[in-house]
Amino acid sequence: MSATTDAPVFGQRIAGVSVPPDDPGAMIERRSPADSSRVVARFGIATPEHVGEAVGAARRAQPGWAARHPAERAEVLHRAARLLNRRSAELVDWEVAESGMLRSLAELHAGWCVEVMDFYAGLARNLSGRSVPLGSSKLGLVVPDPYELVVALGPWNFPLSELVWKLAPALAAGCAVISKPSELTPVTSLILDEVLAEAGIPAGLTSVLVGGREVGAALVEHPDVGLVSLTGGRATGQAVLASTARNLTPTVMELGGKSPVVVLPGADPVQAASIIGGAIGFRTGQQCICPSRVMIVGNDKRRRQIADAIHGQLSSLSPGDPASPDTTLGPVISTEHADALRHVIGEASARKMTMFGGDTLDGAFVRPAVLLPDDESDPVVSEELFGPYTAVQAFADVDSAIESANRSRYGLAAGVISGGDTGLAIDVARRLRAGSVWIDDYGTIELELPFGGVGDSGFGRELGMEGLESFVRWKSIHLQHGSAS
């Protein structure tokens, strides 16, 4: 994967078969985030014919898959989990090469994907309805009815894991799935489809189509698509909704965030900095739940004390090659994204904003920054930056901090550092407008708990039993029996 001429070429995966590029002259070229001179892979672009072929194959294969006993679907998914585990080293290599993810994090997520597959294999046998007695001669049945065809639109920051947590529950529920990964990071999605085929997923039930917005648009606008599941940014969500509106296609959307952490008066600055700093440095801040807004209940002196402590945590991170075990801060996804982040720092400096860090680095590397804005309307407070930056503010009391947090258009995640006042922390957590709230912790994702946002952070839920139920509709059956008395 080191030289342009040696970079492997990938096409599509349609109905369980690898399809080479139609036009070798029209290819997507992916360069390493860590070294833009290095081409790691080249990809063919899916055509309208590929879209039609994948949709037709999925619609033909899905009824038989949905009709299988849940135990049979579970067996295939358990087998896929074992095969996925066997290919984990290969998957890790590609996560690092394509996305710039730290090797240690890629290894963690590869193992987690195996867990997700096993988790939903188990839940496949627990998806059930209910019966409702409606008098002596009538019984109502509520039964799950899977969406025939799901389109899964994946992000570039966690390309494998966030696809698996769509694919696994959709397949467990009895759906067919066409995946459209980000054109920046498609290889692990293609490998996953090979794994599913080897595990025994029926030919046609899954496909992976590679390309840019035009491929995604062709899929979400297709009249035979029953549900679209997207992980992406706010602008992408708006574009997808505009397209799905034409056919009134339901959607599940996990979008961006501007996630606040409320630090209560008794919280220890070192503990707060450890929790917040670790979450900011995680994935170089390129996660939708990054704690990019820290809300100190206290005076400006305490704000500066905690901001300095967070910067101390972040300044110890070592940028470098994400494949190296010595690197603790990887690149962002591209030089272009790094330039946008550097622009944020330049603009904040022009506004005379106090900040810690934010030093300039080359290429796709940026230094973390802790910014101290005084205005809630400042872009570093209100906008998702998607980098290792956070804005620290001070508030006179808990109520004003909560009110300010809840004025954000986003509502994906939030945190509370309790300082030992668990009762107050729970009260704050319940009042914060967010889909997930962590107390004295931040960013841990548990398979058993649903994940998703409110407001501009999207709607619908992934993970947990709720994530499985997102892929079914509930059908009511009216059963008349016996003689009415």
DAMO-V203511 format. One record per backbone hydrogen bond with DSSP energy under -1.0 kcal/mol. NH is the residue of the N-H (numbers start at 1). CO is the residue of the C=O. E is the energy in kcal/mol with one decimal. If there is no record, write none. Layout:
BEGIN
nh=NH co=CO e=E
nh=NH co=CO e=E
END
This chain:
BEGIN
nh=10 co=42 e=-2.6
nh=12 co=19 e=-2.5
nh=13 co=208 e=-2.4
nh=14 co=17 e=-2.7
nh=17 co=14 e=-1.2
nh=19 co=12 e=-3.2
nh=26 co=23 e=-2.0
nh=28 co=43 e=-3.0
nh=30 co=41 e=-2.8
nh=32 co=38 e=-2.8
nh=38 co=35 e=-2.1
nh=40 co=30 e=-2.5
nh=41 co=30 e=-1.3
nh=42 co=8 e=-2.3
nh=43 co=28 e=-2.7
nh=44 co=10 e=-2.7
nh=46 co=210 e=-3.0
nh=51 co=47 e=-2.0
nh=52 co=48 e=-2.4
nh=53 co=49 e=-2.5
nh=54 co=50 e=-2.7
nh=55 co=51 e=-2.5
nh=56 co=52 e=-2.4
nh=57 co=53 e=-2.3
nh=58 co=54 e=-2.1
nh=59 co=55 e=-2.4
nh=60 co=56 e=-1.6
nh=61 co=57 e=-2.0
nh=62 co=58 e=-2.3
nh=65 co=61 e=-1.4
nh=66 co=62 e=-2.8
nh=67 co=63 e=-1.6
nh=72 co=69 e=-1.4
nh=73 co=69 e=-1.6
nh=74 co=70 e=-2.5
nh=75 co=71 e=-1.9
nh=76 co=72 e=-1.8
nh=77 co=73 e=-2.0
nh=78 co=74 e=-2.6
nh=79 co=75 e=-2.1
nh=80 co=76 e=-2.2
nh=81 co=77 e=-2.1
nh=82 co=78 e=-1.8
nh=83 co=79 e=-2.2
nh=84 co=80 e=-2.7
nh=85 co=81 e=-2.0
nh=86 co=82 e=-1.6
nh=87 co=83 e=-1.2
nh=88 co=85 e=-1.4
nh=91 co=87 e=-2.3
nh=92 co=88 e=-2.8
nh=93 co=89 e=-2.2
nh=94 co=90 e=-1.8
nh=95 co=91 e=-2.4
nh=96 co=92 e=-2.4
nh=97 co=93 e=-2.4
nh=98 co=94 e=-2.9
nh=99 co=95 e=-1.8
nh=100 co=96 e=-1.4
nh=101 co=95 e=-1.1
nh=103 co=322 e=-2.4
nh=106 co=102 e=-2.7
nh=107 co=103 e=-2.5
nh=108 co=104 e=-1.8
nh=109 co=105 e=-2.5
nh=110 co=106 e=-2.2
nh=111 co=107 e=-1.9
nh=112 co=108 e=-1.9
nh=113 co=109 e=-2.2
nh=114 co=110 e=-1.3
nh=115 co=111 e=-1.6
nh=116 co=112 e=-2.4
nh=117 co=113 e=-2.2
nh=118 co=114 e=-2.2
nh=119 co=115 e=-2.9
nh=120 co=116 e=-2.3
nh=121 co=117 e=-1.6
nh=122 co=118 e=-2.1
nh=123 co=119 e=-1.9
nh=124 co=120 e=-1.4
nh=125 co=122 e=-1.1
nh=126 co=123 e=-1.9
nh=130 co=142 e=-1.8
nh=132 co=140 e=-3.4
nh=134 co=138 e=-2.4
nh=139 co=479 e=-2.9
nh=140 co=132 e=-3.1
nh=141 co=477 e=-2.8
nh=142 co=130 e=-3.0
nh=143 co=475 e=-2.7
nh=145 co=473 e=-2.9
nh=147 co=471 e=-2.0
nh=150 co=176 e=-2.8
nh=151 co=227 e=-2.5
nh=152 co=178 e=-2.4
nh=153 co=229 e=-3.0
nh=154 co=180 e=-1.3
nh=162 co=158 e=-1.9
nh=164 co=160 e=-2.6
nh=165 co=161 e=-2.0
nh=166 co=163 e=-1.5
nh=167 co=163 e=-3.2
nh=168 co=164 e=-2.7
nh=170 co=166 e=-1.8
nh=171 co=167 e=-2.8
nh=172 co=168 e=-2.3
nh=173 co=169 e=-2.1
nh=175 co=170 e=-2.6
nh=176 co=148 e=-2.0
nh=177 co=205 e=-2.1
nh=178 co=150 e=-2.6
nh=179 co=207 e=-2.8
nh=180 co=152 e=-3.0
nh=185 co=182 e=-1.2
nh=190 co=186 e=-1.8
nh=191 co=187 e=-2.3
nh=192 co=188 e=-2.4
nh=193 co=189 e=-1.7
nh=194 co=190 e=-1.5
nh=195 co=191 e=-2.2
nh=196 co=192 e=-2.4
nh=197 co=193 e=-2.2
nh=198 co=194 e=-2.3
nh=199 co=195 e=-2.0
nh=201 co=196 e=-2.3
nh=205 co=202 e=-2.1
nh=207 co=177 e=-1.4
nh=208 co=13 e=-3.3
nh=209 co=179 e=-2.6
nh=216 co=212 e=-1.7
nh=217 co=213 e=-3.0
nh=218 co=214 e=-1.9
nh=219 co=215 e=-1.7
nh=220 co=216 e=-2.7
nh=221 co=217 e=-2.0
nh=222 co=219 e=-1.4
nh=225 co=222 e=-1.6
nh=226 co=149 e=-2.3
nh=227 co=149 e=-1.5
nh=228 co=250 e=-2.0
nh=229 co=151 e=-2.9
nh=230 co=252 e=-2.9
nh=231 co=153 e=-1.9
nh=232 co=254 e=-1.9
nh=237 co=233 e=-2.4
nh=238 co=234 e=-2.3
nh=239 co=235 e=-2.1
nh=240 co=236 e=-2.7
nh=241 co=237 e=-2.5
nh=242 co=238 e=-2.1
nh=243 co=239 e=-1.5
nh=244 co=240 e=-3.1
nh=245 co=241 e=-1.8
nh=246 co=243 e=-1.2
nh=249 co=244 e=-2.3
nh=252 co=228 e=-2.5
nh=253 co=459 e=-2.5
nh=254 co=230 e=-2.7
nh=255 co=457 e=-2.4
nh=261 co=293 e=-2.2
nh=262 co=415 e=-2.9
nh=263 co=295 e=-2.8
nh=264 co=417 e=-2.4
nh=267 co=264 e=-2.1
nh=272 co=268 e=-2.8
nh=273 co=269 e=-2.6
nh=274 co=270 e=-2.2
nh=275 co=271 e=-2.2
nh=276 co=272 e=-2.7
nh=277 co=273 e=-2.8
nh=278 co=274 e=-1.6
nh=279 co=275 e=-1.4
nh=280 co=276 e=-2.0
nh=281 co=277 e=-2.4
nh=282 co=278 e=-1.3
nh=284 co=281 e=-2.3
nh=285 co=282 e=-1.6
nh=286 co=283 e=-2.2
nh=287 co=285 e=-1.3
nh=290 co=287 e=-2.1
nh=292 co=290 e=-2.4
nh=293 co=259 e=-1.3
nh=294 co=391 e=-3.4
nh=295 co=261 e=-3.2
nh=296 co=393 e=-3.1
nh=297 co=263 e=-2.4
nh=298 co=296 e=-1.1
nh=298 co=395 e=-2.0
nh=303 co=299 e=-2.0
nh=304 co=300 e=-2.5
nh=305 co=301 e=-1.9
nh=306 co=302 e=-2.5
nh=307 co=303 e=-2.7
nh=308 co=304 e=-2.3
nh=309 co=305 e=-1.7
nh=310 co=306 e=-2.5
nh=311 co=307 e=-2.4
nh=312 co=308 e=-2.1
nh=313 co=309 e=-1.7
nh=314 co=310 e=-2.3
nh=315 co=311 e=-3.0
nh=317 co=314 e=-1.7
nh=320 co=329 e=-1.3
nh=324 co=321 e=-1.8
nh=327 co=324 e=-1.3
nh=328 co=318 e=-2.3
nh=329 co=318 e=-1.8
nh=332 co=364 e=-3.3
nh=338 co=334 e=-2.2
nh=339 co=335 e=-2.5
nh=340 co=336 e=-1.8
nh=341 co=337 e=-2.1
nh=342 co=338 e=-2.7
nh=343 co=339 e=-1.9
nh=344 co=340 e=-1.5
nh=345 co=341 e=-1.7
nh=346 co=342 e=-2.4
nh=347 co=343 e=-2.8
nh=348 co=344 e=-2.3
nh=349 co=345 e=-2.5
nh=350 co=346 e=-2.0
nh=351 co=347 e=-1.3
nh=352 co=349 e=-1.8
nh=353 co=348 e=-2.3
nh=356 co=370 e=-2.8
nh=358 co=368 e=-2.3
nh=365 co=362 e=-1.7
nh=367 co=359 e=-1.1
nh=369 co=388 e=-1.8
nh=370 co=356 e=-2.8
nh=371 co=390 e=-3.0
nh=372 co=354 e=-2.7
nh=378 co=375 e=-1.8
nh=381 co=378 e=-2.0
nh=382 co=378 e=-2.0
nh=383 co=379 e=-2.6
nh=389 co=387 e=-2.2
nh=390 co=369 e=-1.7
nh=391 co=292 e=-1.6
nh=392 co=371 e=-3.1
nh=393 co=294 e=-2.7
nh=395 co=296 e=-2.9
nh=401 co=397 e=-1.6
nh=402 co=398 e=-2.5
nh=403 co=399 e=-2.7
nh=404 co=400 e=-2.1
nh=405 co=401 e=-2.5
nh=406 co=402 e=-2.5
nh=408 co=405 e=-1.2
nh=414 co=436 e=-1.5
nh=415 co=260 e=-2.1
nh=416 co=438 e=-2.5
nh=417 co=262 e=-2.7
nh=421 co=418 e=-1.3
nh=422 co=420 e=-1.5
nh=425 co=421 e=-2.3
nh=426 co=422 e=-2.5
nh=427 co=423 e=-1.9
nh=428 co=424 e=-2.7
nh=429 co=425 e=-2.7
nh=430 co=426 e=-2.3
nh=431 co=427 e=-1.3
nh=432 co=428 e=-1.6
nh=434 co=432 e=-1.4
nh=435 co=411 e=-1.1
nh=436 co=412 e=-1.1
nh=438 co=414 e=-2.1
nh=440 co=416 e=-2.8
nh=449 co=446 e=-1.4
nh=451 co=462 e=-3.1
nh=454 co=411 e=-1.2
nh=456 co=409 e=-3.1
nh=457 co=454 e=-1.9
nh=458 co=455 e=-1.6
nh=459 co=253 e=-1.2
nh=462 co=451 e=-2.8
nh=464 co=447 e=-2.3
nh=467 co=463 e=-1.7
nh=468 co=464 e=-1.0
nh=469 co=465 e=-2.3
nh=471 co=468 e=-1.7
nh=472 co=469 e=-1.4
nh=473 co=145 e=-2.7
nh=475 co=143 e=-2.9
nh=477 co=141 e=-3.2
nh=479 co=139 e=-2.9
nh=481 co=137 e=-3.4
END
